[in-house]
Amino acid sequence: MLKSKFQTTELIEVLTKGIGVYETLRTYNDKPFAVKEHYNRLCKSLSYLKIDPPSFKEFENLVYENLSERIRIVYAYSNKLVSYVFRETAEDMNAGYIKIDFTNVRRADPWSIPPDLKSLGRPDIYLARLTKGDNYDVIMLGNKGQVCEGTFSNVFIIKQRKIITPSLESGILDGITRMYVMNFLKEKGYTIEERFVEPYELFECDEVFLTHTSRGIVPVNQIGDIQTRSYELSKKLSEEFEGYIKCLL
């Protein structure tokens, strides 16, 4: 559901003539999570576009005035900065059996589009999503064939209890949930390795999981036609991470 003080005609005009950046927040028991981090990332996106950001208070007010399971806040610019809020549910992200695959659509080169610019209408992400089929998400590779991320998720693999994830230098979005998951895992005593990850490693590791705002940690059951070796540890971490986040609020 869209909530805005602007008319639909103005929305169309702004989005067609201007550019939009966005953040999606998750709430737990009506408490929004990581508001400051989302605001800082929004400011980073706007800085690439040479646009002055809204104040933190304005952003925070939009969040608390529109509490729902997921809150998508879009800022569009065409002579002026205007905001639109979409109240969403996380139902479309729920799935019992998680199947993913690789897409043949490459992640945009970081020298062309900064990985941490969260803007509407990203053609690489949009085209990749068109290849999803019945997959939960598809994994995009970078300009050197390295694993980057899904169209809305970050990627982790577990190998002999070491947890590995593509580094920021791989050309990925610095996911907020990704950051909190790494902090959570370090507190639990796991070794975290951030580096370039080759596609074959997803088939040779013990487990694969995704992270994103709506569901936290998502264990992967299948990649393409191949079932993962296990998902038990990922499932356990997913359940524990939910409690970890609620304790932070």
Secondary structure, DSSP 8 states (H G I E B T S, - for coil): -EE-SS-HHHHHHHHHHSEEEEEEEEEETTEES-HHHHHHHHHHHHHHTT-----HHHHHHHHHHT-SSEEEEEEEESSSEEEEEEEE-SGGG--SS-EEEE-SS----TTTS-TT--BTT-HHHHHHHTT-TT-SEEEEE-TTS-EEEESS-EEEEEETTEEEEE-GGGT----HHHHHHHHHHHHTT-EEEEE---TTHHHHSSEEEEEETTTEEEE--EETTEE-S--HHHHHHHHHHHHHHHHH-
